[in-house]
Amino acid sequence: MRPRTMSISSMQPKNKYSRLWRAVLLFVSWALVAVCAVTIFWLSHETAVQSSDKSNGVIAMLFARFGIVVTSHFVRKLAHALEYCGLALLLYNAYGLSFRAVQPALAFLTAVLYAASDEIHQYFILGRACQMRDVFVDAVGAAVGVLCCTVAYWLLQKCIQSFFKKKGT
């Protein structure tokens, strides 16, 4: 007997509350995407001096706690990558729930388009600049986020298939 493939929709609860459950999951998923996007926008809206102060604070904390010495450039690029890794993770989840199937390309594309719009936004902020290399760093972060989700989803499917195969269903 050929094992059936599992999808996100087949993992949803099948009781009388399933529609409510799905609506709550959708709302929370998209709300988290919005919170992440607003946070990125808010951080990008800081002046260059405010942003440098935050980077220097992170550098000082890393040195004080772990004895790690890093440059401001490294901290800034890592922050860019992590922001968009998180956004891509949230988009992957929200699109998966919305379409009842994973949409890795759509999650990646949305994150990259948001990164490009964010760089345009920074052009208008005192001391900040619109840099294509930052969009590239953001895209790498988004790609890592989507790749992590894709691997986790694939592993989850394999575990579920294995479980049902052992049960004989």
Accessible surface in RSA format (square Angstrom, percent):
REM  Atomic radii and reference values for relative SASA: ProtOr
REM  Chains: A
REM  Algorithm: Lee & Richards
REM  Probe-radius: 1.40
REM  Slices: 20
REM RES _ NUM      All-atoms   Total-Side   Main-Chain    Non-polar    All polar
REM                ABS   REL    ABS   REL    ABS   REL    ABS   REL    ABS   REL
RES MET A   1   213.13 110.4 127.97  84.7  85.16 202.8 109.66  93.2 103.47 137.1
RES ARG A   2   203.82  85.6 182.20  92.9  21.62  51.5  72.12  98.6 131.70  79.8
RES PRO A   3    65.33  47.6  48.06  43.8  17.27  62.8  59.36  49.0   5.97  37.1
RES ARG A   4   149.26  62.7 134.55  68.6  14.71  35.0  69.62  95.2  79.64  48.3
RES THR A   5   104.62  74.4  85.00  86.2  19.61  46.7  53.15  71.4  51.47  77.8
RES MET A   6    11.56   6.0   8.10   5.4   3.47   8.3   6.87   5.8   4.69   6.2
RES SER A   7    39.57  33.4  38.91  51.9   0.67   1.5  30.85  65.7   8.72  12.2
RES ILE A   8    25.14  14.3  25.14  18.7   0.00   0.0  25.14  18.1   0.00   0.0
RES SER A   9    27.81  23.5  27.50  36.7   0.30   0.7   7.25  15.4  20.56  28.8
RES SER A  10    51.08  43.2  29.23  39.0  21.85  50.3  33.09  70.5  17.99  25.2
RES MET A  11    68.80  35.6  36.17  23.9  32.63  77.7  32.76  27.9  36.04  47.7
RES GLN A  12    22.19  12.4  16.60  12.1   5.60  13.3   8.18  17.4  14.01  10.6
RES PRO A  13    44.98  32.8  32.31  29.5  12.67  46.1  43.93  36.3   1.06   6.6
RES LYS A  14   161.44  78.8 121.93  74.8  39.51  94.1  95.27  85.7  66.18  70.5
RES ASN A  15    87.43  60.3  70.96  68.6  16.47  39.7  40.08  96.5  47.35  45.8
RES LYS A  16   174.77  85.3 131.16  80.5  43.61 103.8  91.68  82.5  83.09  88.5
RES TYR A  17   124.45  58.1 123.79  70.4   0.66   1.7  91.01  68.4  33.44  41.2
RES SER A  18    31.18  26.3  29.08  38.8   2.10   4.8   7.89  16.8  23.29  32.6
RES ARG A  19   210.72  88.5 203.57 103.8   7.14  17.0  77.28 105.6 133.43  80.9
RES LEU A  20   112.91  62.9 106.89  76.5   6.02  15.1 110.69  77.7   2.22   6.0
RES TRP A  21   120.85  48.5 117.45  56.8   3.40   8.0 115.35  61.5   5.49   8.9
RES ARG A  22    39.54  16.6  39.25  20.0   0.30   0.7  14.91  20.4  24.64  14.9
RES ALA A  23    54.63  50.2  45.61  70.4   9.01  20.5  50.47  71.1   4.15  11.0
RES VAL A  24    71.59  47.1  69.15  62.6   2.44   5.9  71.59  62.2   0.00   0.0
RES LEU A  25    50.21  28.0  50.03  35.8   0.18   0.4  50.06  35.2   0.15   0.4
RES LEU A  26    42.54  23.7  42.30  30.3   0.23   0.6  42.48  29.8   0.06   0.2
RES PHE A  27   150.97  75.5 142.80  88.4   8.17  21.2 150.09  91.0   0.88   2.5
RES VAL A  28    69.59  45.8  68.94  62.4   0.65   1.6  69.59  60.5   0.00   0.0
RES SER A  29     5.39   4.6   4.04   5.4   1.35   3.1   1.10   2.3   4.29   6.0
RES TRP A  30    86.13  34.6  82.71  40.0   3.42   8.0  77.79  41.5   8.34  13.5
RES ALA A  31    36.31  33.4  27.63  42.6   8.69  19.8  35.04  49.3   1.27   3.4
RES LEU A  32    83.56  46.5  82.67  59.1   0.90   2.3  82.67  58.1   0.90   2.4
RES VAL A  33    14.13   9.3  14.13  12.8   0.00   0.0  14.13  12.3   0.00   0.0
RES ALA A  34    52.01  47.8  46.37  71.6   5.64  12.8  51.95  73.2   0.06   0.2
RES VAL A  35    93.28  61.4  89.96  81.4   3.32   8.0  92.91  80.7   0.36   1.0
RES CYS A  36    23.75  18.0  18.60  20.7   5.15  12.1   8.91  22.6  14.84  16.0
RES ALA A  37    19.81  18.2  19.72  30.4   0.08   0.2  19.81  27.9   0.00   0.0
RES VAL A  38    99.04  65.2  97.52  88.3   1.52   3.7  99.04  86.1   0.00   0.0
RES THR A  39    58.81  41.8  56.25  57.0   2.57   6.1  42.21  56.7  16.61  25.1
RES ILE A  40     3.40   1.9   3.34   2.5   0.06   0.1   3.34   2.4   0.06   0.2
RES PHE A  41    96.98  48.5  96.98  60.1   0.00   0.0  96.98  58.8   0.00   0.0
RES TRP A  42   149.75  60.1 147.56  71.4   2.19   5.1 120.75  64.4  29.00  47.1
RES LEU A  43    50.62  28.2  47.30  33.8   3.32   8.4  47.49  33.4   3.13   8.4
RES SER A  44     5.31   4.5   4.55   6.1   0.76   1.7   0.66   1.4   4.65   6.5
RES HIS A  45   100.02  54.7  92.00  63.9   8.02  20.5  61.68  63.6  38.34  44.6
RES GLU A  46    22.22  12.8  19.43  14.7   2.79   6.6  11.56  22.4  10.66   8.7
RES THR A  47    42.41  30.2  42.41  43.0   0.00   0.0  37.98  51.0   4.44   6.7
RES ALA A  48    28.86  26.5  28.02  43.2   0.84   1.9  28.57  40.2   0.29   0.8
RES VAL A  49   108.14  71.2 105.01  95.1   3.13   7.5 108.06  93.9   0.07   0.2
RES GLN A  50    94.43  52.8  91.13  66.6   3.30   7.9  29.08  61.9  65.35  49.6
RES SER A  51    15.29  12.9  13.76  18.4   1.53   3.5   1.18   2.5  14.11  19.8
RES SER A  52    39.56  33.4  39.49  52.7   0.07   0.2  19.61  41.8  19.95  27.9
RES ASP A  53    89.78  62.9  79.40  79.0  10.38  24.5  27.36  64.4  62.42  62.3
RES LYS A  54    93.93  45.8  85.67  52.6   8.26  19.7  86.87  78.2   7.06   7.5
RES SER A  55     9.09   7.7   7.01   9.4   2.08   4.8   1.85   3.9   7.24  10.1
RES ASN A  56    79.48  54.8  74.86  72.3   4.62  11.1  25.64  61.7  53.84  52.0
RES GLY A  57    39.90  49.2   0.00   N/A  39.90  49.2  33.42  91.7   6.48  14.5
RES VAL A  58    62.93  41.4  60.87  55.1   2.06   5.0  62.26  54.1   0.67   1.8
RES ILE A  59    35.85  20.4  35.85  26.7   0.00   0.0  35.85  25.8   0.00   0.0
RES ALA A  60    60.96  56.0  51.15  78.9   9.81  22.3  58.44  82.3   2.51   6.7
RES MET A  61    75.21  39.0  68.91  45.6   6.31  15.0  72.09  61.3   3.13   4.1
RES LEU A  62    38.05  21.2  38.05  27.2   0.00   0.0  38.05  26.7   0.00   0.0
RES PHE A  63   119.08  59.6 114.62  71.0   4.47  11.6 114.62  69.5   4.47  12.8
RES ALA A  64    85.99  79.1  47.42  73.2  38.57  87.7  55.89  78.7  30.10  79.7
RES ARG A  65   175.61  73.7 142.66  72.7  32.95  78.5  35.57  48.6 140.04  84.9
RES PHE A  66   133.50  66.8 100.84  62.5  32.67  85.0 109.43  66.3  24.08  68.9
RES GLY A  67    49.31  60.8   0.00   N/A  49.31  60.8  23.01  63.1  26.30  58.9
RES ILE A  68    80.26  45.7  76.12  56.7   4.14  10.0  80.26  57.8   0.00   0.0
RES VAL A  69   119.29  78.5  91.81  83.1  27.48  66.2  92.70  80.5  26.59  72.1
RES VAL A  70    28.91  19.0  17.27  15.6  11.64  28.1  22.54  19.6   6.37  17.3
RES THR A  71    89.02  63.3  82.42  83.6   6.60  15.7  81.50 109.5   7.52  11.4
RES SER A  72    40.12  33.9  35.55  47.4   4.57  10.5  29.38  62.6  10.74  15.0
RES HIS A  73   109.52  59.9 104.71  72.8   4.81  12.3  66.18  68.2  43.35  50.4
RES PHE A  74   104.63  52.3 101.69  63.0   2.94   7.6 104.57  63.4   0.06   0.2
RES VAL A  75    13.96   9.2  12.54  11.4   1.42   3.4  12.99  11.3   0.97   2.6
RES ARG A  76    64.51  27.1  61.34  31.3   3.17   7.6  32.81  44.8  31.70  19.2
RES LYS A  77    35.48  17.3  34.69  21.3   0.79   1.9  25.26  22.7  10.22  10.9
RES LEU A  78    81.74  45.5  77.32  55.3   4.42  11.1  80.84  56.8   0.90   2.4
RES ALA A  79    46.66  42.9  39.25  60.6   7.41  16.9  44.98  63.3   1.69   4.5
RES HIS A  80    22.16  12.1  21.89  15.2   0.27   0.7   9.28   9.6  12.88  15.0
RES ALA A  81    21.20  19.5  20.96  32.4   0.23   0.5  21.13  29.8   0.06   0.2
RES LEU A  82   109.16  60.8 101.06  72.3   8.11  20.4 101.06  71.0   8.11  21.8
RES GLU A  83    42.35  24.3  32.62  24.7   9.73  23.2  24.40  47.2  17.95  14.7
RES TYR A  84     0.38   0.2   0.38   0.2   0.00   0.0   0.38   0.3   0.00   0.0
RES CYS A  85    20.32  15.4  20.32  22.7   0.00   0.0   2.57   6.5  17.75  19.1
RES GLY A  86    23.80  29.3   0.00   N/A  23.80  29.3  23.21  63.7   0.59   1.3
RES LEU A  87     3.67   2.0   3.67   2.6   0.00   0.0   3.67   2.6   0.00   0.0
RES ALA A  88     0.00   0.0   0.00   0.0   0.00   0.0   0.00   0.0   0.00   0.0
RES LEU A  89    68.66  38.2  65.39  46.8   3.27   8.2  65.43  46.0   3.23   8.7
RES LEU A  90    46.50  25.9  46.26  33.1   0.23   0.6  46.33  32.5   0.16   0.4
RES LEU A  91     4.03   2.2   4.03   2.9   0.00   0.0   4.03   2.8   0.00   0.0
RES TYR A  92    13.47   6.3  13.15   7.5   0.32   0.8  12.87   9.7   0.61   0.7
RES ASN A  93    68.82  47.5  63.17  61.0   5.66  13.6  21.97  52.9  46.85  45.3
RES ALA A  94     0.00   0.0   0.00   0.0   0.00   0.0   0.00   0.0   0.00   0.0
RES TYR A  95    30.66  14.3  30.66  17.4   0.00   0.0  12.45   9.4  18.21  22.5
RES GLY A  96     0.58   0.7   0.00   N/A   0.58   0.7   0.58   1.6   0.00   0.0
RES LEU A  97    15.60   8.7  15.38  11.0   0.23   0.6  15.58  10.9   0.03   0.1
RES SER A  98    40.02  33.8  20.01  26.7  20.01  46.1  18.49  39.4  21.53  30.2
RES PHE A  99   112.37  56.2  89.61  55.5  22.76  59.2  94.32  57.2  18.05  51.7
RES ARG A 100   102.44  43.0  96.56  49.2   5.89  14.0  32.60  44.5  69.85  42.3
RES ALA A 101    43.95  40.4  42.29  65.3   1.66   3.8  43.95  61.9   0.00   0.0
RES VAL A 102    41.01  27.0  30.15  27.3  10.85  26.2  30.15  26.2  10.85  29.4
RES GLN A 103    55.27  30.9  52.31  38.2   2.96   7.1   3.51   7.5  51.76  39.3
RES PRO A 104    46.00  33.5  45.69  41.7   0.31   1.1  45.93  37.9   0.07   0.4
RES ALA A 105    79.09  72.7  68.77 106.1  10.31  23.5  76.51 107.7   2.57   6.8
RES LEU A 106    60.75  33.8  57.57  41.2   3.18   8.0  58.84  41.3   1.91   5.1
RES ALA A 107     0.00   0.0   0.00   0.0   0.00   0.0   0.00   0.0   0.00   0.0
RES PHE A 108    70.95  35.5  70.95  43.9   0.00   0.0  70.95  43.0   0.00   0.0
RES LEU A 109    94.26  52.5  94.26  67.4   0.00   0.0  94.26  66.2   0.00   0.0
RES THR A 110    39.55  28.1  36.90  37.4   2.65   6.3  33.45  44.9   6.11   9.2
RES ALA A 111     0.19   0.2   0.00   0.0   0.19   0.4   0.10   0.1   0.09   0.2
RES VAL A 112    30.66  20.2  29.90  27.1   0.76   1.8  30.66  26.6   0.00   0.0
RES LEU A 113   109.22  60.8 104.32  74.6   4.90  12.3 104.74  73.6   4.48  12.1
RES TYR A 114    57.82  27.0  53.89  30.7   3.93  10.2  50.81  38.2   7.00   8.6
RES ALA A 115     0.12   0.1   0.12   0.2   0.00   0.0   0.12   0.2   0.00   0.0
RES ALA A 116    33.98  31.2  32.16  49.6   1.82   4.1  32.89  46.3   1.09   2.9
RES SER A 117    55.79  47.1  48.33  64.5   7.46  17.2  43.19  92.0  12.60  17.7
RES ASP A 118     5.41   3.8   1.84   1.8   3.58   8.5   3.88   9.1   1.53   1.5
RES GLU A 119     0.84   0.5   0.84   0.6   0.00   0.0   0.84   1.6   0.00   0.0
RES ILE A 120   103.64  59.0 103.07  76.8   0.58   1.4 103.64  74.6   0.00   0.0
RES HIS A 121    31.31  17.1  25.50  17.7   5.81  14.9  30.99  31.9   0.32   0.4
RES GLN A 122     6.17   3.5   6.17   4.5   0.00   0.0   0.00   0.0   6.17   4.7
RES TYR A 123   144.75  67.6 129.52  73.7  15.23  39.6  81.16  61.0  63.60  78.4
RES PHE A 124   151.97  76.0 118.51  73.4  33.46  87.1 125.34  76.0  26.64  76.2
RES ILE A 125    18.92  10.8  13.29   9.9   5.62  13.6  15.45  11.1   3.46   9.4
RES LEU A 126   146.58  81.6 133.11  95.2  13.47  33.9 140.37  98.6   6.21  16.7
RES GLY A 127    61.73  76.1   0.00   N/A  61.73  76.1  31.44  86.3  30.29  67.8
RES ARG A 128    43.53  18.3  24.97  12.7  18.56  44.2   7.13   9.7  36.40  22.1
RES ALA A 129    47.10  43.3  38.79  59.9   8.31  18.9  40.58  57.1   6.52  17.3
RES CYS A 130    56.37  42.6  31.10  34.7  25.27  59.4   6.68  16.9  49.68  53.6
RES GLN A 131    57.61  32.2  54.00  39.5   3.62   8.6  18.84  40.1  38.78  29.4
RES MET A 132   142.43  73.8 134.37  88.9   8.06  19.2 112.03  95.2  30.39  40.3
RES ARG A 133   144.21  60.5 135.57  69.1   8.64  20.6  57.71  78.9  86.51  52.4
RES ASP A 134     8.50   6.0   8.50   8.5   0.00   0.0   0.00   0.0   8.50   8.5
RES VAL A 135    12.69   8.4  12.69  11.5   0.00   0.0  12.69  11.0   0.00   0.0
RES PHE A 136   138.36  69.2 134.02  83.0   4.35  11.3 138.34  83.9   0.02   0.1
RES VAL A 137    32.09  21.1  31.14  28.2   0.95   2.3  32.09  27.9   0.00   0.0
RES ASP A 138     0.52   0.4   0.17   0.2   0.36   0.8   0.36   0.8   0.17   0.2
RES ALA A 139    17.60  16.2  16.94  26.1   0.65   1.5  17.29  24.4   0.30   0.8
RES VAL A 140    68.17  44.9  66.09  59.8   2.08   5.0  68.17  59.2   0.00   0.0
RES GLY A 141     2.69   3.3   0.00   N/A   2.69   3.3   2.69   7.4   0.00   0.0
RES ALA A 142     0.31   0.3   0.31   0.5   0.00   0.0   0.31   0.4   0.00   0.0
RES ALA A 143    44.24  40.7  38.70  59.7   5.54  12.6  41.07  57.8   3.18   8.4
RES VAL A 144    73.75  48.5  73.15  66.2   0.60   1.4  73.56  63.9   0.19   0.5
RES GLY A 145     0.00   0.0   0.00   N/A   0.00   0.0   0.00   0.0   0.00   0.0
RES VAL A 146    15.37  10.1  15.37  13.9   0.00   0.0  15.37  13.4   0.00   0.0
RES LEU A 147   114.05  63.5 112.16  80.2   1.89   4.7 114.03  80.1   0.02   0.1
RES CYS A 148    68.87  52.1  59.40  66.3   9.47  22.3  21.34  54.1  47.53  51.3
RES CYS A 149    21.21  16.0  16.29  18.2   4.92  11.6   4.76  12.1  16.45  17.7
RES THR A 150    51.84  36.9  51.57  52.3   0.27   0.7  49.84  66.9   2.00   3.0
RES VAL A 151    73.58  48.4  71.76  65.0   1.82   4.4  73.58  63.9   0.00   0.0
RES ALA A 152    58.03  53.4  50.48  77.9   7.55  17.2  54.53  76.8   3.51   9.3
RES TYR A 153    36.47  17.0  32.16  18.3   4.31  11.2  30.50  22.9   5.98   7.4
RES TRP A 154   135.05  54.2 134.43  65.1   0.63   1.5 117.20  62.5  17.85  29.0
RES LEU A 155    90.68  50.5  90.55  64.8   0.13   0.3  90.55  63.6   0.13   0.4
RES LEU A 156    85.78  47.8  82.66  59.1   3.13   7.9  85.35  59.9   0.43   1.2
RES GLN A 157    34.70  19.4  34.70  25.4   0.00   0.0   1.61   3.4  33.09  25.1
RES LYS A 158    96.12  46.9  92.27  56.6   3.86   9.2  45.68  41.1  50.45  53.7
RES CYS A 159    83.38  63.1  73.98  82.5   9.41  22.1  24.90  63.1  58.49  63.1
RES ILE A 160    29.74  16.9  28.63  21.3   1.11   2.7  29.74  21.4   0.00   0.0
RES GLN A 161    33.40  18.7  29.87  21.8   3.53   8.4   8.79  18.7  24.62  18.7
RES SER A 162    48.93  41.3  43.58  58.2   5.35  12.3  29.27  62.3  19.66  27.5
RES PHE A 163   108.16  54.1 105.04  65.1   3.12   8.1 107.99  65.5   0.18   0.5
RES PHE A 164    57.16  28.6  57.16  35.4   0.00   0.0  57.16  34.7   0.00   0.0
RES LYS A 165   138.85  67.7 118.10  72.5  20.74  49.4  74.93  67.4  63.92  68.1
RES LYS A 166   175.59  85.7 136.98  84.0  38.62  91.9  91.58  82.4  84.01  89.5
RES LYS A 167   133.48  65.1 100.69  61.8  32.79  78.1  51.06  46.0  82.42  87.8
RES GLY A 168    63.06  77.8   0.00   N/A  63.06  77.8  33.23  91.2  29.84  66.8
RES THR A 169   100.36  71.4  68.59  69.5  31.77  75.7  83.02 111.5  17.34  26.2
END  Absolute sums over single chains surface
CHAIN  1 A    10802.3       9418.7       1383.6       7866.3       2936.0
END  Absolute sums over all chains
TOTAL         10802.3       9418.7       1383.6       7866.3       2936.0
